[in-house]
Amino acid sequence: MANIFEAQFRARTPRSQAMFERAGKVLPGGVAGNGKFLPPYPIYVKQAQGGEFVDVDGNRYVDLLMGGGVHILGHSPEVVMSAVEAQLRSGVHFYMAAEAEVKLAETVCRLMPHVEMVRFVNTGSEATQMALRAARAFRKRDKIAKFEGNFHGQHEAVLISTLGADGPSETPAPRVDSAGVPASTRDGVLVLPYNDAARAAALIEQHAGELGGVILEPVSAFGLGVVEAQPDFLRAVREVTAKHGIPLIFDEVVTNFRLGLGGAAEYFGVTPDLTCLGKIVGGGFAIGGYGGRREIMDKVVTPHTGLWNLSEQIFQSGCFSGNPISMTAGLAVLNELEKGDVHPHINRIAEKLQTGLTEIGERLGFPILVNRAASFLQVHFGVTEIRNKRDHLRADKETANLFHAGLRANGVMASYHPLFISAAHTEAHVQEALDAAETVLNRMKAGR
């Protein structure tokens, strides 16, 4: 399907095109991460504030990506900027402990009572990697289980059966999703069907004696396109893992503090053993975190028996882990969320966007599915329901990519990924996005 919006996009973004050509000489693919490339080239941002940004060509956009879900208060919120500016004057990085690290940990543990202890790292990938390492060390077993289509970052153990699907749907076969990941990695991963309570529980029961941990996304964001775990499914997984003493890990890198202050455990009423954090908890700066039951964290993460006694404790460290800038920014965001105004607002705005997009699609004859969980959503074409990876693979991604390319050409930053609402978004922003969507779909309908 030809990109009927490309000429319009190129006409308004010549400086972004020039910047991309320059970047291609020194950055592989012209970008610092694969997700930042959107054809024909990325938009280069000059300045971002609230729910908007301006690119290097001077174009203004309503931003629905919000740093991939990072900016729950919007871009450059004053409460974060002022707190970080004060910390900058005291120091940026010490490679030593600082009070901000303690204060953020205390706040996380208070807001999420099931997280009795927490360790901070620098990325969501590190968070899931270390949570899995802690679980395996605690159970003294090497194999882990993950769910088909769930995305947990870019380390070897979880780049399995995320982007595609192999084998029968009821008993998925492990599938390596990246060059450079050894084929032998598959041997250490049991792949389970998402949102299939009976089959998932049966497979965990069958392999219980070899599993060191089970990891899942309570809401699968980037893997499935904003798909919630069904209540019976989540309860079944919790029951069978608890029965066999297998640590259950919730990957909440995306959902932490977006579903609510208590995270997915509060939202779904199901409590995991370990939780992975990221994005929002860093207040716009690089962060990851993992925490949970004291019994696990204290035994295999805390160096009680000597710093280098790695027969009992996992190794995890990092020069920038717990750095005062990320800690200070994260604390400022959580303090603001605790005031109680943000979540009702962003959920209402997200619902308005979901309802509006659905209505426009129906009126113009496009089969649009808008999945939403709290304040984030994703627009799909060609399917009426997505419960798992097999459903997701049937979605019309070509049409979805064209639709989002059209939005970008019309001043709305979006892609075929989750769209995130922030406290800075208003009903006026939603109306701009809906007007752009109607313009785009009308052109797609006309085929020109």
Steps between C-alpha positions, in 0.01 A plus 500: 500500500656828386552772759265766364615735777874486428519804271309708755729381779819569305382848402461602864815331639804580278728565797407169661585329172837676485569410863419135430735492203772645722423250778522207262873561462575440868199321656400151377166549329525869581347456847603405854233229523289307250174630643593860417495440124171577331500501119603683297713652778455606862378838613775689682376684809621847592293571811223325695259642755180361649311289248678640195837533331656704221729340243814643341289636213281697740196274469285454810365155587256358750714225652322171567818296548616683815846348497358150464289538813757679713342844541183453703505870599589616148827635363716714730257536793599778738495276809760273342709771335537702820587193709760385249650847464551513877665157498727599211648771718580238766646243263409281206657163573702374795549122463399506866171485686280808542181579690292532183545127436363418846208741470388366162527140622296585812233662285480208256468249784233709671291541184546137397480301826578174318842650413668460838848578368613651169825535307547768234675442168515706181261344248192284481704226337734495799199485729357186339845345464578545870154394618536176307851451637373553854214256449727231358749548783224481759355177361839364388356408162608623158190486281254786476155530344373795299184562301483510123488861379602661829790744464754516782795681345805407299703247698534146373262316733201712400563550128306180455152480342431872526485615137357186344347163581601140429338169578142430609319786672428288808866392540714771334850409388788728608598732215821706493412860409841650424820420319778450751281324756635144529255234390580319824320780688174332403586204723477718810161654420153350521256698285141520623176611328382843619142534624444125495449413866460123469787433262743740667431349842535147363838576342630661819377198697674267256834683524477619862803302615735681262369859505688773683246770418204605285492851351207675335360837405171563683426732210698411189590837352765491229470125445126462435377856464344578840335171592396440860545165669157347555412465871454121492830460317694717743349323801577156353866590441527641852341191656718245323824691558415548869415131532849404382693787656601643162562877511248688286642818347284784373677706235363846576766702321218660299208477741658592835323805644295536179231248590492662843724567797491133601584372153360186342469320834247760611337531156442125456492386862778246439831523687829391339819400680719743305420814302704674229487880480612760247400803295268706727693426820804683357316825437631528143852375569654158444386245757389148570418320820410161638363409838256292695491254785763563764567127517624505141666840487675464837627152428637524149550873437628632835871414556460375859762227478764708329494727198645242266333185631337432167412141578202636694444856376455628147745749356337829411661841501538803277679833510180693436260280698317717753655818363367812676355659186270210414411450866414866550290518183315180584421618850363829365265311266374261767438786740289669233307181424418458867298822496230298325411721203707343223353152456133604469599764244720283279255209507215730395704655217608156377140378501395805299770426241402133484131580456569764236730281292254212513212723389697649210604154382143372509366806321758481221479123458838403647511198734693665782569331833623739770637307796531699822623434853459800732686784324674324210359354183582364157320516166471177300345427161351182357416322827211518745685361803857434611557264793839351411785502248316288244221760491755782485673347198169507310465877537545711185832664584544652153182704536587588860844626399348711221246650740768599749723639223205717403464625856867600509461687171209687658666608823422212736793291621388139500613162375372143499596469864319592821382860526537659843299777660666735748374748757592776253261375232172685471170447322628743238796269432261208461286697257808586293589132487145401403484767229830375360378139514186590305706683238735204468227237474313703240815512286559129552141433396549706186836332438687821438 
